[in-house]
Amino acid sequence: MELGAADVVVEEVEASVEVIARLLRRLQIPRNLIDARIEESREAMQSSDRRVTVPRRVLPEHADLVDLKIDSMLVTERSHAVGRTSAELNIRQRTLALIVAVRRGAALLDHPDPQKPFQVGDIIYLVGSTEAIRKGIDLLEADSGQTGDERETPEA
């Protein structure tokens, strides 16, 4: 009786490949190089169609990006950003802060359209240096009556 299995995956080999992948990730090896090493390891040891399960790192885990900060600001009725777009505000060019996401209600817009206006209740996530983020929040809040000195700046 034939069961139809094309490949037999040795658990120890896959566990070893997983350990190698995680070690390379911890050493901050770029993702494409990790994928290549995993493929080479599997070809050398066995054939496998198993998908690589190297976890993606979060921003604070990237040592090369230690000087970058991430912070957020809530768009209120008094915010300068209400009804304006990030393109219109020219945030990136004027402040050097980058808007990486917007939370609108329950939805996280991880590719915010620079042509869509901000709405009251939006939470805008900015990445950059501490100074760039402070300037970005100042620009987005301009009409709120607060200055950068009245707010805490991101430290981590």
BELUR-V715869 format. One record per residue. N is the residue number from 1. SS is DSSP state (hx for helix, st for strand, lp for the rest). PHI is phi as a letter, one per 30 degrees, with the letter a starting at -180 (none if undefined). Layout:
N:SS:PHI
N:SS:PHI
//
This chain:
1:lp:none
2:lp:c
3:lp:d
4:lp:j
5:lp:d
6:lp:c
7:lp:b
8:lp:c
9:lp:c
10:lp:d
11:hx:e
12:hx:d
13:hx:d
14:hx:d
15:hx:d
16:hx:d
17:hx:d
18:hx:d
19:hx:d
20:hx:e
21:hx:d
22:hx:d
23:hx:d
24:hx:d
25:hx:d
26:hx:d
27:lp:d
28:lp:i
29:lp:d
30:lp:e
31:hx:e
32:hx:d
33:hx:d
34:hx:d
35:hx:e
36:hx:d
37:hx:d
38:hx:d
39:hx:d
40:hx:d
41:hx:d
42:hx:d
43:hx:d
44:hx:d
45:hx:c
46:lp:a
47:lp:c
48:lp:a
49:lp:c
50:lp:d
51:lp:d
52:lp:d
53:lp:c
54:lp:d
55:lp:d
56:lp:d
57:lp:d
58:lp:d
59:hx:e
60:hx:d
61:hx:d
62:lp:d
63:hx:e
64:hx:d
65:hx:c
66:lp:e
67:lp:d
68:lp:d
69:st:c
70:st:b
71:st:b
72:st:b
73:st:b
74:st:c
75:lp:d
76:lp:c
77:lp:e
78:lp:c
79:lp:d
80:lp:d
81:lp:d
82:st:e
83:lp:i
84:lp:c
85:lp:c
86:hx:d
87:hx:d
88:hx:d
89:hx:d
90:lp:h
91:hx:e
92:hx:e
93:hx:d
94:hx:d
95:hx:b
96:lp:i
97:lp:d
98:st:c
99:st:d
100:st:c
101:st:a
102:st:b
103:st:c
104:st:b
105:lp:i
106:lp:d
107:st:c
108:st:c
109:st:c
110:lp:d
111:lp:b
112:lp:d
113:lp:d
114:lp:d
115:lp:c
116:lp:c
117:lp:d
118:st:d
119:lp:b
120:lp:e
121:lp:j
122:lp:d
123:st:c
124:st:c
125:st:c
126:st:c
127:st:b
128:st:l
129:lp:d
130:hx:e
131:hx:d
132:hx:d
133:hx:d
134:hx:e
135:hx:d
136:hx:d
137:hx:d
138:hx:e
139:hx:d
140:hx:d
141:hx:c
142:hx:e
143:hx:c
144:hx:d
145:lp:i
146:lp:c
147:lp:c
148:hx:e
149:hx:d
150:hx:d
151:lp:c
152:lp:d
153:lp:c
154:lp:d
155:lp:c
156:lp:b
//
